[in-house]
Structures are given as structure tokens and as C-alpha cells.
Amino acid sequence: MLVTDDIQALSTAVSGPVALPDSPEFADETRAFNAATVHRPDVVLGAENAQDVAAGVKWAAERRLPVAVQSTGHGADSVVDGGLLINTRRLQELQIDPVERTARVGAGVKWRNVLEASVPLGLVGLHGSSTDVGVVGYTLGGGLPVLGRAHGFAADHVRSMEVVTADGALRRINAEAEAELFALMLGGKGNFGIVTELEFSLFPLGDFYGGGIIYPGADAAHILAAFREWLPALPDHASPSISLLRLPEMEFVPAPLRGQFVVHLRFAFLGTREDGDALLAPMRAVSRPLMDTAGPMSYLDVDQIHMDPADPLPFTAGGALLKDLGEEAAADLLKLTGEGSDCPLLLVEIRPLGGALARAGALPDAVSGRDAAFLLFLLGFKMPPFAEAVAASIRGVLAEMAPHSTGYTLVNFHGEPGDEADRARAWSPAVYERMRVAKSSYDPGNLLRFGHTITGVPSAT
């Protein structure tokens, strides 16, 4: 149990604010983007810099308190209960090197900040469907980019990082300096340390074509069949995805679509209007669209492709990697989630992988999913009266799709982590065992045990 002297020792060791559950700032410091997740740490530290993170971890280690970290809270799939929560949102360093084509960011930087600095220079980073997400947490989970088929996972292009390990040491690591730790951090999520700074490659940006087509949900079977036939003809620099959406009567939904069941085709393409229109033509002919926003786009408007909610919502999610999306797999999915079903999920999404996502990165890492053809991602509201039905639906859909799955997930799309066997599904058996051995070395006291973390190999003694 923490006493006044403990809190005073932490406050003295850091420059950022320290808040207890009865402090006015506690709710703001612990708030997650997932409004269904309400953290309850014993104490929260608003880190001002990397030294604060190191001091906080060292303080917790001395008291054998578990440590969690959060910046935006987009990945808050489970509650932090007890221990120390370190909020890194104040770490806002951002440097772009247009000659080397790199970005260096602090742990609190969002992808939107990176794009606003890099796009005017003709450069872009490998962000996901929402640029409101923090760069660091997204990348440590592998990072599935909008332009992933062209360039691969975000983790493939990390050059170096600054990380505080469970002993409170602040280390700068890369493929030469502490290569094993560097490799395991890339895709290993938060198992081995808290990243305070990340350096990664940027890519040249020319013409960009993006947007989406929204169809009536009644045509879902026909559209999904056309989608499967269309995919093999696409080049790697075209990245599509498709979702079944049951849109609520809420402000983040465009007014004409509220309360409807629709199919949403998303499309991102590095190319001209002429080429983009030619590639999309077969899907434009499939059904009568309710909305078509695809065309030449400023890359700063890239969030309009997926149209993810910008404001916090209470949700729960689950995902699986699929071997295929053949006729049988599509039929199984539509049986539970298509027109006429009682599916309560807000989103049933299929993201094709392949292209550069299927190729190993230049450096060793812990990223999973390179052998999969598709990602299936499910999301629904976690609030009364939907929560129980949504959780049951996610379990049911994943069970039904198990014959078509590789048996694994991507850690950023896994959803709430369950027991050890469930958590292990985010990595291949070989990588998972390597991580367990390393966990015993880098974090023998299992200090970093919140979120999608694993336990080390038990001691022989």
C-alpha cells in the first residue's frame, strides 16, 4: 500500500504531475479513447520527458508495483487496475529530415502531427486508418498501414528507438545496438519496455487517389463476391478494404446513412485519377452506390477513406487472420453478419493483406500476419443494452470463421486480451517462445503486465 512518503518520493523524482484517484486531474490523465475502458491505477504520472518515464519505472520497480503506459488510449482494450500508469502524451518532439526521409517523434505524437509536417515536403509515413492514433503504440503492434500493400508494416521501417526497460534504464537501440531487444520491440507491443522516442522512414508521395464507395447492405453477398474477383487484378500500390456497417443514429455518421445497414468499400491508391478510375470501374458497376467519394485527394484528407469516429466511444473488438475469403468463407461470414441476421456489430471489416505485407522486413522483428491473406476485424458498442450481445456476437463470428483462419491475430486488432493461450495468438509459436525467454531476461519481475503482455519462462529453481 502506498503511503505519503512514496508519493512524495515520486513527485520529487519527476518534473511532470503526479495524480492520485482523488486528484482533480486524475480522470483526464487516465482517460482512454475507448470510453468503455476506465483505468483505476493507484497513481498516474504525466511524464514531461524520457527522464520522467525512467524515474517512474525505477520508482515502481523499487516498490514492486506494476507499470502501464498510455498516450492516446486508442489501444486500451483492458483496464489498468492498480499500479502506476505513465501518461506519455506530453512527449511531443517531432523532427522531419527531408534529406534522409526520416521522422523522429516523441511517444505522445499522433500520426496527424507527422502528416502535417511531412506531406508539405512530399513525404508520408505508414499510418493506419485513423491519423488520430499515436505513432508509437500503433507501430509497436506492427502497424497495419493504409499503404501497407505498397510498403509493408510500419514496424518494418523503424530505424531506432529510445526505450525505458523494466530496470528503469533509458536505452537507445537499433539493429546494431541491442539488436535482440530492438527486434522484439517491433511487433512485441509493450512487453519489454516503454518507448519514449521513435525514428522511422518516410516515403515519397506523388499523386494520391482515395475515398470510398457505400452500397446498400442488401447487396452485400453480390458485392463481396465481386470484391473477391476484383482483388487479384490490383497492383500492390492499391490498398482496398471492405466493411459491413450497421450505422447508428449518431452525429459521426453522415446524415443520409444513419440507421442503415451498408457495405463500405475503401480504396487508397498511389496514382493518377485516370488509373484510379480504371481500377475502381469494376466495383463501381457492381451495385448502385449510395455514396461515392473516391477520387484525387489531398493526403491530409486521408482520414476520409475509412471515416473512423473522431471522438471517444465505448467499444469492444476482436480479430482474426484468414487464410482465404473463398465462397464458403464469405457465406459463413454473411450468415452471421449479413442482411437478415440479428448481428449487433457496428463494423465487420475485411482488409486484404499481401503485397509488401507478405514479405519479410529487412530486419528481424516480432510482427505476425505475413502468411495471411486477410484480416477480419469486428467491433461493436460496449454499453447497455448492446454490450452482452456484442461480446457474444464477436465470439460467435470468430468461432464460425475458425476453419478459414490461420489461428492467429494481429496484436493491434486482437481486442481484449484473455488468458495466456489467447494472448499467444498474436504471434507465431517460434516468435512467442522467443518473446517469453526474452521477457524473463528484460522484465523478470513482470513489471510490465498490463495490456497485451505475456509472462516469461518460469525459473528452473
ABEGO torsion letter per residue (X at the ends): XBBAAAAAAAAAABABBBBBAABAAAAAAABBABAABBBBBABBBBBABAAAAAAAAAAAAAAGBBBBBBBAGAABABBBBEEBBBBAAABABBBBBAAAGBBBBBAABBAAAAAAAAAAAGBBBBBBABAABBAAAAAAAGGBBAAAAAAEBAAAABABBBBBBAAGBBBBBBAABGAAAAAAABGAEAAAEBBABBBBBBBBBBBBBBEBBBBBAAAAAAAAAAAAAAAAABBAABBBBBBBBBBBBBAABBAAABGBBBBBBBBBBBEBAAAAAAAAAAAAAABBBABBABEBBBAAAAAAAAGBBABBBBBBBBBBBBABBBAAAAAAAAAAABBGBABABABBBBBBBEEAAABBBABBBABBGAABABBBBBBBBBBOAAAAAAAAAAAAAAAAAAAABAGBBBAAAAEBBBBAAAAAAABBAAAAAAAAAAAAAABAAGABABEBBBBBBBBAX
